[in-house]
Amino acid sequence: VVSLRSQLRKDDLPRIEQILRANRTAFNDVEVATALEILEAGLTSHDYGFIVAEDAQGLLGYAAYAPAPLTHGTFDLYWIAVDPRRHGKGVGRKLLRAVEQDVQARAGRLLLIETSGRADYSRTRQFYESAGYARAATIPDFYKAGDDKVIYARRLDPKEEDRTPPRAAA
Ligand SMILES: CC(C)(COP(=O)(O)OP(=O)(O)OC[C@H]1O[C@@H](n2cnc3c(N)ncnc32)[C@H](O)[C@@H]1OP(=O)(O)O)[C@@H](O)C(=O)NCCC(=O)NCCS
C-alpha cells in the first residue's frame, strides 16, 4: 500500500538522493545537486511544497513544487522522481495528483512543468500528457543545441459552475 506524506524529514534525504541517482538517465550530477539543495532549503522554509510516497519498504518517490514568483496562483513543479524499480505502477500519478490538490488548497490555478524535448524524455512527456497536461510552449535549443525546453501546463481553477454560489432554497 502506497501512502503519501507532505512533511519532508531530514532522514528522507539520503534515500531521495539514491532515487535521484538511480534515475541517472533523467538527472545528471548538477541536477541531482540542485534537487538536493531545494530539499535542504525545504527542511526549514515553507516556500516549497513536498509530497513523499512510501510503502512498508520505505520511500518510493517524491515531488517538489513552489509558487512561481511574481504571479497570483501559478505554481511550478520543480522535481518529480520515482524509484526506477517502481516506475509504471502509478506512484508518479499519485504524487502528481497530490501536488495538484495541495496547489488548489493554496489557491493555485495553474501548474507548470518544464521538461526536455529530447527523444529519451518521451516517456516523461507521455506521463504528463496522460495526466492532463497540455504542451504550452517549446523553447528550441534551451538546454543545449538540439535540446528543447517543453513547458506543460494544467489549469486547476474551479470550473465556472463550481464557482457559482448555490441558489438559496425557495
Ligand atoms: C516520470 C515519472 C515520475 C513517472 O512516474 P511513474 O510512477 O513511473 O508513472 P505512473 O506509473 O504513475 O504513470 C505511468 C505512465 O508514465 C509514463 N512513464 C514515464 N516514464 C516511465 C517509465 N520509466 N516506466 C513506465 N512508465 C513511464 C508512461 O506514459 C506511463 O503510462 P502507461 O502506464 O499508460 O504506459 C517516473 O517514471 C520517473 O521518476 N522518471 C525519471 C525521472 C523523470 O523523468 N522525472 C521528471 C523530470 S522532468
PDBQT file of the ligand as one rigid body, heavy atoms in Angstrom, charges set to zero:
ROOT
HETATM    1  C1  LIG A 201       8.219  10.283 -14.845  1.00  0.00    +0.000 C 
HETATM    2  C2  LIG A 201       7.939   9.511 -13.559  1.00  0.00    +0.000 C 
HETATM    3  C3  LIG A 201       7.922  10.469 -12.374  1.00  0.00    +0.000 C 
HETATM    4  C4  LIG A 201       6.575   8.824 -13.687  1.00  0.00    +0.000 C 
HETATM    5  O1  LIG A 201       6.292   8.106 -12.501  1.00  0.00    +0.000 OA
HETATM    6  P1  LIG A 201       5.741   6.589 -12.591  1.00  0.00    +0.000 P 
HETATM    7  O2  LIG A 201       5.388   6.169 -11.230  1.00  0.00    +0.000 OA
HETATM    8  O3  LIG A 201       6.723   5.783 -13.358  1.00  0.00    +0.000 OA
HETATM    9  O4  LIG A 201       4.459   6.831 -13.500  1.00  0.00    +0.000 OA
HETATM   10  P2  LIG A 201       2.984   6.201 -13.344  1.00  0.00    +0.000 P 
HETATM   11  O5  LIG A 201       3.103   4.738 -13.134  1.00  0.00    +0.000 OA
HETATM   12  O6  LIG A 201       2.180   6.964 -12.397  1.00  0.00    +0.000 OA
HETATM   13  O7  LIG A 201       2.413   6.534 -14.764  1.00  0.00    +0.000 OA
HETATM   14  C5  LIG A 201       2.721   5.686 -15.812  1.00  0.00    +0.000 C 
HETATM   15  C6  LIG A 201       2.861   6.469 -17.090  1.00  0.00    +0.000 C 
HETATM   16  O8  LIG A 201       4.038   7.269 -17.035  1.00  0.00    +0.000 OA
HETATM   17  C7  LIG A 201       4.771   7.147 -18.239  1.00  0.00    +0.000 C 
HETATM   18  N1  LIG A 201       6.134   6.748 -17.888  1.00  0.00    +0.000 N 
HETATM   19  C8  LIG A 201       7.162   7.631 -17.830  1.00  0.00    +0.000 A 
HETATM   20  N2  LIG A 201       8.287   7.026 -17.509  1.00  0.00    +0.000 NA
HETATM   21  C9  LIG A 201       8.008   5.727 -17.334  1.00  0.00    +0.000 A 
HETATM   22  C10 LIG A 201       8.798   4.587 -17.006  1.00  0.00    +0.000 A 
HETATM   23  N3  LIG A 201      10.102   4.670 -16.792  1.00  0.00    +0.000 N 
HETATM   24  N4  LIG A 201       8.176   3.400 -16.891  1.00  0.00    +0.000 NA
HETATM   25  C11 LIG A 201       6.862   3.277 -17.104  1.00  0.00    +0.000 A 
HETATM   26  N5  LIG A 201       6.067   4.334 -17.425  1.00  0.00    +0.000 NA
HETATM   27  C12 LIG A 201       6.628   5.538 -17.544  1.00  0.00    +0.000 A 
HETATM   28  C13 LIG A 201       4.030   6.226 -19.141  1.00  0.00    +0.000 C 
HETATM   29  O9  LIG A 201       3.313   7.042 -20.055  1.00  0.00    +0.000 OA
HETATM   30  C14 LIG A 201       3.058   5.518 -18.243  1.00  0.00    +0.000 C 
HETATM   31  O10 LIG A 201       1.815   5.355 -18.874  1.00  0.00    +0.000 OA
HETATM   32  P3  LIG A 201       1.318   3.863 -19.185  1.00  0.00    +0.000 P 
HETATM   33  O11 LIG A 201       1.250   3.176 -17.841  1.00  0.00    +0.000 OA
HETATM   34  O12 LIG A 201      -0.012   4.099 -19.809  1.00  0.00    +0.000 OA
HETATM   35  O13 LIG A 201       2.361   3.291 -20.068  1.00  0.00    +0.000 OA
HETATM   36  C15 LIG A 201       8.978   8.399 -13.312  1.00  0.00    +0.000 C 
HETATM   37  O14 LIG A 201       8.960   7.497 -14.381  1.00  0.00    +0.000 OA
HETATM   38  C16 LIG A 201      10.388   8.913 -13.101  1.00  0.00    +0.000 C 
HETATM   39  O15 LIG A 201      10.820   9.131 -11.963  1.00  0.00    +0.000 OA
HETATM   40  N6  LIG A 201      11.143   9.082 -14.199  1.00  0.00    +0.000 N 
HETATM   41  C17 LIG A 201      12.510   9.528 -14.127  1.00  0.00    +0.000 C 
HETATM   42  C18 LIG A 201      12.612  10.931 -13.621  1.00  0.00    +0.000 C 
HETATM   43  C19 LIG A 201      11.915  11.944 -14.507  1.00  0.00    +0.000 C 
HETATM   44  O16 LIG A 201      11.951  11.870 -15.721  1.00  0.00    +0.000 OA
HETATM   45  N7  LIG A 201      11.304  12.932 -13.846  1.00  0.00    +0.000 N 
HETATM   46  C20 LIG A 201      10.709  14.054 -14.498  1.00  0.00    +0.000 C 
HETATM   47  C21 LIG A 201      11.774  15.060 -14.810  1.00  0.00    +0.000 C 
HETATM   48  S1  LIG A 201      11.100  16.427 -15.698  1.00  0.00    +0.000 SA
ENDROOT
TORSDOF 0
